[in-house]
């Protein structure tokens, strides 16, 4: 009789976790083993991939939160929405450039979606300094995430999926 006055149970919606990994920049996709830096190519920093960029804007390859911006601006750490750590490393042996070719567009603690602009890289400056321009995405403590072949890729194009 008084069914109309009963409160409905509110069931919270499940948290949506996006495990997709995309290319942070357009260019040539490389398997991690093809990267010229042995720290990355031997998976000492975990599994991942590289992109030899044709564009200077570097976007977030994952959904998550920015956890660190290296003082030399060459790398950005992200805690993904799945709980994995990701590193976006811009160029190889670029630490010694003291941040000159990088313009960071995010702050520590900022939430990022896939394709959120993270930074711009002065590719001409890197080439002038004879630095490898490869943008590396690595997942420390993660193995066997990607089985990739070299190919052209567009920024935002899916590369793989993170494990939960």
MIDREN-965779 format. One line per field, with one value per residue: x, y, z of N, C-alpha, C in turn; residue in one letter. Coordinates in pm, 1 decimal. Example, Ala and Ser with C-alpha at 12.3 -4.5 7.8 and 13.67 -1.06 7.14 Angstrom:
2
n_x	c(1319.0 / 1285.0)
n_y	c(-569.0 / -225.0)
n_z	c(780.0 / 708.0)
ca_x	c(1230.0 / 1367.0)
ca_y	c(-450.0 / -106.0)
ca_z	c(780.0 / 714.0)
c_x	c(1320.0 / 1290.0)
c_y	c(-330.0 / 3.0)
c_z	c(780.0 / 787.0)
residuo	c(a / s)
This chain:
164
n_x	c(80.3 / 196.4 / 399.6 / 480.2 / 624.6 / 859.7 / 1214.6 / 1424.8 / 1693.8 / 2011.8 / 2243.2 / 2580.6 / 2741.1 / 2970.3 / 3323.4 / 3473.4 / 3736.6 / 3990.0 / 4177.3 / 4323.9 / 4601.7 / 4755.2 / 4920.7 / 5143.1 / 5214.4 / 5231.9 / 5401.8 / 5669.9 / 5605.6 / 5777.5 / 5887.3 / 5977.1 / 6223.4 / 6363.1 / 6450.5 / 6710.9 / 6835.0 / 6980.5 / 6881.7 / 6607.2 / 6551.9 / 6623.1 / 6431.4 / 6466.0 / 6331.4 / 6081.6 / 5810.5 / 5712.2 / 5701.5 / 5820.1 / 5804.4 / 5911.8 / 5899.5 / 5688.2 / 5567.7 / 5550.7 / 5395.9 / 5331.2 / 5119.4 / 4909.0 / 4942.6 / 4781.5 / 4506.9 / 4492.3 / 4681.0 / 4910.4 / 5212.0 / 5475.9 / 5706.8 / 5997.4 / 6282.8 / 6444.0 / 6266.5 / 6239.1 / 6097.3 / 5787.0 / 5591.7 / 5315.4 / 5042.4 / 4842.2 / 4488.6 / 4436.4 / 4609.2 / 4871.6 / 5211.8 / 5334.1 / 5577.1 / 5655.6 / 5893.0 / 6092.5 / 6278.9 / 6622.3 / 6890.9 / 6857.5 / 6863.8 / 7082.1 / 7027.1 / 6889.9 / 6613.4 / 6563.0 / 6456.8 / 6192.2 / 5849.7 / 5641.4 / 5303.3 / 5136.9 / 5066.5 / 5199.9 / 4989.6 / 4771.8 / 4485.7 / 4469.5 / 4337.4 / 4324.5 / 4512.5 / 4540.1 / 4722.7 / 5061.2 / 5319.1 / 5533.7 / 5784.7 / 6089.6 / 6180.6 / 6362.7 / 6568.1 / 6656.4 / 6757.4 / 6956.0 / 7128.7 / 7210.5 / 7058.2 / 6861.6 / 6528.0 / 6321.2 / 6016.5 / 5940.9 / 5734.9 / 5701.7 / 5633.7 / 5704.4 / 5784.1 / 5611.6 / 5562.1 / 5571.1 / 5355.0 / 5317.4 / 5322.3 / 5465.4 / 5506.2 / 5721.8 / 5583.1 / 5390.4 / 5217.4 / 4942.7 / 4896.8 / 4713.0 / 4616.1 / 4531.4 / 4759.1 / 4782.9 / 4664.4 / 4640.0 / 4715.2 / 4509.8)
n_y	c(-119.0 / 127.1 / 149.1 / 344.6 / 531.0 / 421.1 / 424.2 / 412.4 / 191.3 / 315.4 / 239.1 / 263.5 / 363.0 / 157.4 / 222.6 / 347.3 / 220.2 / 286.3 / 89.0 / 126.3 / 188.0 / 437.0 / 577.6 / 838.8 / 1035.2 / 1114.7 / 915.0 / 682.5 / 375.0 / 182.0 / -135.2 / -200.3 / -327.9 / -229.3 / 21.7 / 260.6 / 297.3 / 105.8 / 68.0 / 92.4 / -76.4 / -328.2 / -378.6 / -290.8 / -90.9 / -186.1 / -307.4 / -165.5 / 83.8 / 269.1 / 580.4 / 724.3 / 1050.0 / 1252.8 / 1476.7 / 1750.1 / 1771.2 / 1606.7 / 1372.7 / 1237.6 / 892.0 / 732.5 / 703.8 / 873.3 / 998.7 / 1263.3 / 1201.4 / 1270.8 / 1513.1 / 1528.2 / 1714.3 / 1802.0 / 1805.0 / 1609.4 / 1379.1 / 1235.6 / 1113.3 / 896.8 / 776.3 / 524.3 / 480.9 / 218.9 / 157.2 / 105.1 / 213.8 / 459.3 / 583.9 / 859.4 / 927.2 / 1165.1 / 1177.4 / 1058.7 / 1038.0 / 1304.2 / 1439.1 / 1600.7 / 1834.9 / 2003.0 / 2069.8 / 2253.6 / 2196.6 / 2131.3 / 2194.4 / 2187.7 / 2096.9 / 2015.9 / 1958.1 / 1824.7 / 1595.2 / 1648.2 / 1527.7 / 1325.8 / 1255.8 / 1014.1 / 1129.5 / 1389.8 / 1687.0 / 1672.4 / 1778.9 / 1983.5 / 1927.4 / 2046.6 / 1941.2 / 2000.4 / 2124.1 / 1907.4 / 1742.2 / 1910.4 / 1903.6 / 1651.1 / 1441.1 / 1152.6 / 1146.6 / 986.5 / 914.3 / 761.2 / 520.9 / 368.0 / 101.9 / 51.5 / -243.0 / -403.5 / -666.4 / -813.3 / -679.1 / -574.7 / -669.5 / -581.4 / -453.3 / -266.0 / 26.3 / 283.2 / 523.4 / 700.9 / 978.4 / 905.4 / 667.5 / 333.5 / 129.2 / -81.4 / -271.1 / -234.1 / -462.9 / -570.2)
n_z	c(0.0 / 74.8 / -106.6 / -282.0 / -135.4 / -64.8 / -60.9 / -339.0 / -397.6 / -446.7 / -674.2 / -720.3 / -1023.5 / -1201.5 / -1192.6 / -1476.3 / -1650.1 / -1866.8 / -2059.1 / -2290.5 / -2506.6 / -2692.4 / -2983.4 / -2909.8 / -3083.6 / -3433.0 / -3678.9 / -3732.2 / -3603.7 / -3366.4 / -3247.4 / -2907.0 / -2893.9 / -3111.0 / -3053.7 / -3019.8 / -2774.1 / -2526.1 / -2264.9 / -2287.9 / -2511.4 / -2424.0 / -2245.1 / -1981.6 / -1862.0 / -1865.2 / -2076.7 / -2393.0 / -2649.9 / -2935.9 / -3117.7 / -3406.4 / -3456.2 / -3671.4 / -3614.3 / -3384.7 / -3154.4 / -2855.3 / -2724.2 / -2460.9 / -2419.9 / -2275.6 / -2040.2 / -1734.6 / -1451.7 / -1421.9 / -1276.6 / -1249.0 / -1369.3 / -1524.0 / -1412.8 / -1625.0 / -1826.0 / -2021.4 / -1988.8 / -1884.5 / -1624.1 / -1581.3 / -1398.1 / -1481.8 / -1549.9 / -1502.7 / -1308.5 / -1370.1 / -1417.4 / -1640.0 / -1867.3 / -2059.5 / -2273.6 / -2419.8 / -2696.8 / -2724.4 / -2504.5 / -2419.6 / -2182.5 / -2117.7 / -2248.5 / -2091.1 / -2086.1 / -2288.2 / -2558.8 / -2505.0 / -2437.2 / -2182.0 / -2127.0 / -1926.2 / -1573.0 / -1266.6 / -1099.9 / -1255.8 / -1423.2 / -1709.5 / -2029.3 / -2292.8 / -2563.9 / -2461.3 / -2485.2 / -2396.5 / -2426.2 / -2636.2 / -2875.8 / -2994.2 / -3275.3 / -3478.6 / -3336.1 / -3180.6 / -3383.7 / -3482.1 / -3266.5 / -3292.0 / -3182.4 / -3119.8 / -3214.1 / -3125.5 / -2965.9 / -2671.5 / -2517.4 / -2219.2 / -1990.6 / -1681.1 / -1497.3 / -1640.0 / -1861.4 / -2187.8 / -2318.3 / -2569.8 / -2909.4 / -3169.6 / -3503.7 / -3716.6 / -3853.8 / -4023.9 / -3826.9 / -3683.8 / -3462.3 / -3172.8 / -3266.9 / -3188.0 / -3012.8 / -2838.9 / -2551.3 / -2201.7 / -1937.6 / -1668.5)
ca_x	c(0.0 / 282.2 / 512.7 / 521.0 / 711.1 / 985.2 / 1329.7 / 1493.1 / 1835.6 / 2097.6 / 2360.6 / 2677.0 / 2788.4 / 3109.0 / 3427.0 / 3517.0 / 3881.5 / 4024.4 / 4309.0 / 4378.4 / 4725.9 / 4759.0 / 5043.7 / 5141.9 / 5254.2 / 5236.6 / 5536.1 / 5697.7 / 5596.6 / 5886.4 / 5883.5 / 6074.9 / 6353.6 / 6427.3 / 6492.4 / 6857.6 / 6883.2 / 6973.4 / 6799.4 / 6470.3 / 6540.6 / 6636.4 / 6316.3 / 6503.6 / 6228.6 / 5953.7 / 5772.1 / 5662.5 / 5721.8 / 5868.8 / 5755.6 / 5998.2 / 5790.7 / 5680.8 / 5495.1 / 5616.1 / 5308.0 / 5328.8 / 4994.6 / 4905.0 / 4908.2 / 4694.5 / 4422.4 / 4547.4 / 4719.9 / 5052.5 / 5275.5 / 5605.6 / 5765.7 / 6139.8 / 6334.1 / 6497.5 / 6148.0 / 6248.5 / 6011.9 / 5667.7 / 5535.9 / 5169.2 / 4979.8 / 4726.1 / 4361.9 / 4437.4 / 4704.3 / 5007.9 / 5292.9 / 5378.7 / 5674.3 / 5665.0 / 6031.3 / 6102.4 / 6413.9 / 6719.5 / 7004.8 / 6817.8 / 6875.5 / 7186.3 / 6977.2 / 6831.9 / 6475.9 / 6552.7 / 6367.8 / 6061.7 / 5752.9 / 5546.7 / 5167.6 / 5060.3 / 5125.4 / 5188.4 / 4857.9 / 4667.3 / 4425.0 / 4480.1 / 4266.2 / 4399.0 / 4532.3 / 4563.3 / 4858.3 / 5156.0 / 5435.7 / 5581.0 / 5928.0 / 6153.6 / 6249.0 / 6477.0 / 6673.5 / 6711.7 / 6837.8 / 7075.1 / 7217.2 / 7237.3 / 6988.0 / 6754.7 / 6400.6 / 6219.7 / 5933.0 / 5927.9 / 5634.2 / 5742.1 / 5552.9 / 5790.1 / 5727.6 / 5515.8 / 5628.7 / 5491.6 / 5231.1 / 5306.4 / 5388.0 / 5447.4 / 5594.8 / 5744.2 / 5484.6 / 5344.9 / 5106.5 / 4893.0 / 4872.5 / 4580.4 / 4585.2 / 4554.0 / 4878.6 / 4761.7 / 4579.5 / 4706.5 / 4659.9 / 4463.8)
ca_y	c(0.0 / 245.6 / 120.3 / 468.3 / 610.6 / 350.3 / 478.8 / 320.5 / 173.1 / 377.0 / 156.5 / 345.7 / 309.6 / 111.4 / 310.5 / 309.5 / 222.8 / 273.2 / 26.2 / 141.4 / 263.2 / 489.7 / 645.7 / 976.2 / 1124.5 / 1049.4 / 882.1 / 541.0 / 294.1 / 85.3 / -222.4 / -155.6 / -388.8 / -156.2 / 153.3 / 262.7 / 305.2 / -29.7 / 66.8 / 67.5 / -188.7 / -453.3 / -378.9 / -261.7 / 0.9 / -249.5 / -317.3 / -41.7 / 104.1 / 401.2 / 639.7 / 826.0 / 1144.9 / 1344.4 / 1590.2 / 1794.0 / 1765.6 / 1475.9 / 1358.7 / 1126.9 / 764.2 / 660.3 / 779.4 / 862.5 / 1119.9 / 1296.8 / 1182.7 / 1338.4 / 1578.2 / 1531.3 / 1852.0 / 1834.1 / 1807.6 / 1510.3 / 1263.1 / 1259.1 / 991.5 / 893.9 / 658.5 / 501.6 / 451.7 / 77.6 / 143.8 / 83.8 / 333.0 / 481.0 / 691.0 / 912.7 / 974.7 / 1238.3 / 1176.3 / 971.5 / 1115.5 / 1445.4 / 1495.7 / 1703.9 / 1955.9 / 2083.6 / 2111.1 / 2356.6 / 2169.0 / 2079.8 / 2283.9 / 2101.2 / 2151.9 / 1959.4 / 1974.9 / 1707.1 / 1584.2 / 1671.2 / 1412.3 / 1332.9 / 1158.1 / 977.0 / 1240.1 / 1519.9 / 1734.2 / 1669.2 / 1863.4 / 1996.8 / 1902.0 / 2112.6 / 1832.3 / 2056.2 / 2144.8 / 1775.2 / 1698.0 / 1997.0 / 1855.4 / 1511.9 / 1353.3 / 1067.7 / 1211.1 / 886.3 / 929.5 / 626.6 / 496.7 / 246.7 / 64.0 / -20.5 / -361.6 / -470.8 / -742.2 / -877.9 / -607.0 / -538.1 / -749.5 / -483.0 / -446.6 / -129.0 / 73.1 / 420.6 / 532.0 / 835.5 / 1010.6 / 862.5 / 534.0 / 233.5 / 46.1 / -201.2 / -264.8 / -268.9 / -570.8 / -526.1)
ca_z	c(0.0 / 79.1 / -193.2 / -347.8 / -49.9 / -39.8 / -133.0 / -429.5 / -369.8 / -546.6 / -698.7 / -793.9 / -1151.6 / -1190.8 / -1242.6 / -1609.9 / -1661.2 / -2008.0 / -2068.1 / -2425.5 / -2524.6 / -2829.1 / -3024.7 / -2860.2 / -3191.6 / -3564.5 / -3724.6 / -3755.4 / -3482.2 / -3350.6 / -3129.2 / -2806.9 / -2924.1 / -3219.4 / -3005.8 / -3015.0 / -2635.4 / -2469.2 / -2142.3 / -2331.4 / -2605.1 / -2348.9 / -2154.2 / -1843.4 / -1814.4 / -1893.7 / -2217.3 / -2449.8 / -2792.8 / -2972.2 / -3241.9 / -3465.8 / -3483.4 / -3784.1 / -3558.7 / -3261.8 / -3037.1 / -2790.1 / -2649.6 / -2366.3 / -2481.3 / -2182.1 / -1949.1 / -1599.8 / -1380.3 / -1432.4 / -1145.9 / -1244.4 / -1485.1 / -1492.5 / -1413.8 / -1757.5 / -1912.6 / -2128.7 / -1960.4 / -1802.8 / -1566.2 / -1569.3 / -1335.8 / -1567.8 / -1483.3 / -1464.4 / -1198.0 / -1420.4 / -1438.9 / -1777.8 / -1888.1 / -2194.3 / -2279.7 / -2545.8 / -2749.5 / -2657.9 / -2453.7 / -2422.7 / -2047.8 / -2118.0 / -2313.6 / -1982.1 / -2110.9 / -2392.5 / -2672.4 / -2460.9 / -2374.8 / -2111.9 / -2128.1 / -1814.6 / -1440.3 / -1180.3 / -1038.3 / -1354.9 / -1489.4 / -1855.2 / -2111.3 / -2412.9 / -2658.4 / -2398.2 / -2516.0 / -2285.3 / -2453.0 / -2773.0 / -2886.9 / -3106.9 / -3345.3 / -3552.4 / -3237.3 / -3147.4 / -3497.8 / -3484.8 / -3159.6 / -3327.7 / -3088.0 / -3172.8 / -3180.9 / -3092.0 / -2846.8 / -2615.2 / -2414.5 / -2147.0 / -1875.5 / -1586.7 / -1431.1 / -1727.9 / -1966.7 / -2292.5 / -2346.7 / -2710.4 / -3011.8 / -3275.7 / -3619.1 / -3761.8 / -3951.7 / -4005.6 / -3732.5 / -3659.0 / -3321.4 / -3128.0 / -3317.3 / -3084.3 / -3022.6 / -2759.5 / -2433.6 / -2077.1 / -1857.6 / -1535.6)
c_x	c(85.9 / 409.0 / 564.8 / 621.9 / 842.6 / 1095.8 / 1389.7 / 1638.4 / 1914.2 / 2223.4 / 2460.4 / 2719.9 / 2933.1 / 3204.8 / 3472.5 / 3668.3 / 3917.0 / 4165.4 / 4378.8 / 4505.9 / 4730.4 / 4895.5 / 5037.4 / 5169.5 / 5249.2 / 5380.6 / 5550.7 / 5698.8 / 5710.1 / 5858.7 / 5994.3 / 6214.5 / 6430.5 / 6475.3 / 6643.2 / 6916.3 / 6868.9 / 6891.9 / 6655.4 / 6460.9 / 6553.7 / 6530.2 / 6355.0 / 6403.4 / 6088.8 / 5926.0 / 5720.3 / 5685.3 / 5778.7 / 5800.8 / 5858.1 / 5902.0 / 5805.1 / 5608.7 / 5558.3 / 5527.7 / 5299.9 / 5206.0 / 5001.0 / 4863.3 / 4808.9 / 4607.0 / 4483.2 / 4575.9 / 4870.6 / 5113.3 / 5410.8 / 5639.8 / 5912.5 / 6190.4 / 6390.2 / 6390.1 / 6146.7 / 6157.4 / 5899.1 / 5617.8 / 5385.5 / 5129.6 / 4850.8 / 4602.4 / 4350.8 / 4534.3 / 4847.4 / 5079.7 / 5334.5 / 5480.0 / 5668.9 / 5799.7 / 6053.2 / 6247.5 / 6504.7 / 6843.5 / 6978.1 / 6825.7 / 6970.9 / 7143.1 / 6902.7 / 6695.2 / 6455.6 / 6454.2 / 6225.4 / 5976.0 / 5643.8 / 5411.1 / 5079.9 / 5133.5 / 5111.6 / 5053.1 / 4742.8 / 4616.5 / 4436.3 / 4397.3 / 4360.8 / 4397.3 / 4538.5 / 4704.7 / 4945.9 / 5267.2 / 5451.2 / 5732.4 / 5980.1 / 6239.9 / 6371.2 / 6595.4 / 6739.1 / 6802.1 / 6966.6 / 7178.1 / 7252.2 / 7180.7 / 6880.1 / 6622.3 / 6292.8 / 6148.5 / 5905.0 / 5816.4 / 5670.7 / 5654.1 / 5639.8 / 5714.0 / 5618.1 / 5593.9 / 5527.1 / 5355.6 / 5208.2 / 5383.6 / 5368.4 / 5545.1 / 5607.2 / 5643.2 / 5454.4 / 5225.2 / 5068.3 / 4875.1 / 4729.4 / 4538.5 / 4620.9 / 4675.2 / 4856.5 / 4667.2 / 4659.4 / 4638.2 / 4614.3 / 4531.4)
c_y	c(127.4 / 226.6 / 248.0 / 548.3 / 541.7 / 413.8 / 371.0 / 310.5 / 235.6 / 293.0 / 241.7 / 278.9 / 264.8 / 213.7 / 258.9 / 325.5 / 193.9 / 215.1 / 42.9 / 225.9 / 307.2 / 551.4 / 790.3 / 1081.0 / 1046.0 / 1022.5 / 735.1 / 468.2 / 192.1 / -7.4 / -177.0 / -208.9 / -313.4 / -16.8 / 151.1 / 273.6 / 168.0 / -39.5 / 32.8 / -59.5 / -324.2 / -466.5 / -361.7 / -164.8 / -56.1 / -253.1 / -181.9 / -36.9 / 243.7 / 449.0 / 743.0 / 931.3 / 1223.2 / 1472.2 / 1625.4 / 1788.9 / 1622.5 / 1471.6 / 1240.1 / 997.2 / 683.6 / 758.6 / 765.5 / 996.5 / 1140.9 / 1288.1 / 1250.7 / 1400.4 / 1593.7 / 1675.0 / 1895.5 / 1825.8 / 1701.7 / 1389.6 / 1302.5 / 1123.4 / 1003.9 / 765.4 / 638.0 / 471.1 / 304.2 / 52.6 / 119.4 / 218.2 / 338.5 / 594.4 / 730.7 / 984.5 / 1036.7 / 1251.3 / 1084.3 / 1054.7 / 1265.4 / 1512.5 / 1614.7 / 1834.1 / 2047.3 / 2143.7 / 2208.3 / 2318.7 / 2126.5 / 2189.6 / 2195.0 / 2170.6 / 2099.5 / 1988.2 / 1844.9 / 1711.5 / 1604.1 / 1539.9 / 1433.1 / 1222.5 / 1117.2 / 1097.0 / 1378.9 / 1565.5 / 1737.8 / 1771.0 / 1885.3 / 1982.8 / 1974.7 / 2008.2 / 1881.6 / 2078.3 / 2011.9 / 1725.6 / 1779.6 / 1951.2 / 1707.9 / 1412.9 / 1274.8 / 1126.7 / 1114.1 / 918.4 / 788.1 / 624.7 / 364.3 / 227.9 / -16.5 / -135.0 / -429.7 / -541.0 / -794.4 / -812.2 / -590.7 / -635.6 / -670.4 / -502.5 / -301.1 / -93.5 / 220.6 / 419.6 / 678.2 / 856.6 / 970.5 / 725.2 / 430.1 / 146.5 / -85.6 / -174.7 / -305.1 / -385.7 / -514.9 / -604.4)
c_z	c(0.0 / -3.8 / -260.2 / -266.6 / -15.8 / -121.9 / -220.5 / -386.1 / -483.9 / -556.9 / -777.5 / -923.4 / -1135.2 / -1251.0 / -1378.8 / -1616.9 / -1805.9 / -2020.4 / -2203.4 / -2422.5 / -2670.7 / -2858.3 / -2976.4 / -2967.6 / -3322.7 / -3603.2 / -3756.5 / -3621.1 / -3480.8 / -3232.9 / -3034.3 / -2837.5 / -3032.8 / -3178.3 / -2982.2 / -2873.8 / -2570.3 / -2340.1 / -2178.8 / -2416.1 / -2536.5 / -2240.7 / -2007.0 / -1779.6 / -1839.3 / -2042.7 / -2264.1 / -2598.5 / -2814.6 / -3098.0 / -3285.4 / -3519.2 / -3613.2 / -3740.4 / -3424.7 / -3137.8 / -2985.0 / -2700.2 / -2554.7 / -2437.3 / -2397.2 / -2105.7 / -1810.1 / -1536.5 / -1393.0 / -1292.5 / -1136.5 / -1379.1 / -1449.4 / -1500.9 / -1549.0 / -1866.6 / -2022.1 / -2107.9 / -1865.4 / -1754.6 / -1550.5 / -1498.2 / -1412.8 / -1485.3 / -1445.9 / -1349.7 / -1240.5 / -1432.1 / -1585.0 / -1778.8 / -2034.7 / -2199.5 / -2417.4 / -2591.7 / -2669.7 / -2626.9 / -2461.1 / -2285.5 / -2047.9 / -2185.2 / -2216.3 / -2013.8 / -2225.4 / -2504.0 / -2634.5 / -2398.2 / -2314.3 / -2100.9 / -2014.4 / -1684.0 / -1363.4 / -1110.2 / -1134.8 / -1411.8 / -1639.8 / -1917.7 / -2223.9 / -2506.7 / -2595.4 / -2435.1 / -2389.7 / -2305.0 / -2602.4 / -2769.4 / -3010.6 / -3177.8 / -3421.3 / -3457.3 / -3200.8 / -3260.2 / -3508.3 / -3381.3 / -3178.3 / -3225.6 / -3162.3 / -3124.6 / -3132.2 / -2960.7 / -2797.6 / -2511.3 / -2350.0 / -2024.4 / -1780.0 / -1520.2 / -1511.4 / -1837.9 / -2066.1 / -2316.9 / -2496.6 / -2798.0 / -3141.4 / -3389.9 / -3659.4 / -3869.6 / -3927.1 / -3911.5 / -3715.1 / -3508.7 / -3286.2 / -3176.9 / -3210.5 / -3115.5 / -2949.2 / -2644.2 / -2311.8 / -2009.7 / -1723.6 / -1427.4)
residuo	c(x / x / x / x / x / x / x / x / x / x / x / x / x / x / x / x / x / x / x / x / x / x / x / x / x / x / x / x / x / x / x / x / x / x / x / x / x / x / x / x / x / x / x / x / x / x / x / x / x / x / x / x / x / x / x / x / x / x / x / x / x / x / x / x / x / x / x / x / x / x / x / x / x / x / x / x / x / x / x / x / x / x / x / x / x / x / x / x / x / x / x / x / x / x / x / x / x / x / x / x / x / x / x / x / x / x / x / x / x / x / x / x / x / x / x / x / x / x / x / x / x / x / x / x / x / x / x / x / x / x / x / x / x / x / x / x / x / x / x / x / x / x / x / x / x / x / x / x / x / x / x / x / x / x / x / x / x / x / x / x / x / x / x / x)
